[in-house]
Amino acid sequence: MAALFLGDLVRPAEHRVDMVFTQNDLKTLPPAFSMPNAYLAYITRLRNVFLDQGDAYTGDADVAITAGFVNNGDLSQAKRAVYYAWSPSYFSGDPSDGITLTKDISLSLINHRISAALLPVKGTSVEHSETYLLTVLGHTGMDKTIFTTEGLFTTVDFQGKLYADTPEGTLYVRCKSATLTALDTVGTPIASIECAPTHDGVTFVLDGTIPTIYFLLERK
């Protein structure tokens, strides 16, 4: 590969692309994390930019593209912008700045870390679906796990009960009315969560007491 470039068989790139990482991007690692690097580096000049003061990109590249880890970052000041995400309705990381799953559905949670996925039911697109499967979970593990460090090695002894941190906060849906049903691991309803009307939608309170990470959302 090096011989192709050093032997003048490949023309130098005319434009530069900045791939922009926010602080929240650095807190997760989705399966498709390598996708921008897998092709952009072969067709243009690519530079990684890590934002340490907010989420706004202020560079001068010809094109700025989000890293694709989570669907965030402000590229409004870029010459040209591309928002890349391996799923537009997926989030993983620190939820303190809010989670936007679609233009009409968002979460506001107090958990330290959350992974959230919104999937349309019956194969329709996320934006046009009326029924969704919502999965929201925080830290998982076993509640009595023992870590023993000896020199350079750490032994992990998994003990106790399995646990999953459940969501605490609110789910906002922009619509006239909606229902939210908590499901068990095989899809059986276990609880209905009441909604409260807001100015232009409805809000569901997630208090963390329902033992599930799965929810069926139906908007009307």
C-alpha angles and dihedrals in degrees: 000000000000090000090060092059099036092047094058092247091125122056117230113258116261096207137045127225122200115205104208123215120191122201088257091056088061092059098064140042114205121195092253096049093123097052100100091045091047094068113006094067090059098051105036146005107287128195129179115228120193116199114215098167109058127308100287119113114216102171129124103234119137089242132015120201130186115244092241097231093113128358099255142098131100112251096164093117095052121107088236127000136202121189107208122184129161087222123012091206099049131092134178126173141044108355096195093108093050131261121254111195096169134348088270103035126061142156131220109194138170096207117123092234132004140182114202130181129182116199125183117235121231095022100283121136120273093245095050102036122108095194126054142177107224120196118189124171139155131194116348134192142095120309098227101040114152122212116199119186121199114174109305095347131082122199117206118205110191110213138155129028128332114251140182125196106240123214120273119191135042139315115212122201123184103220142095094263140347143177128221121199125187113225134199123231093280096045100262113145112247103168143004118225117213121229131217121213118243133187096285105001146000134284129211121202114223106196098177094241098105108090098230144083096202127088136175111218119194119180125193 
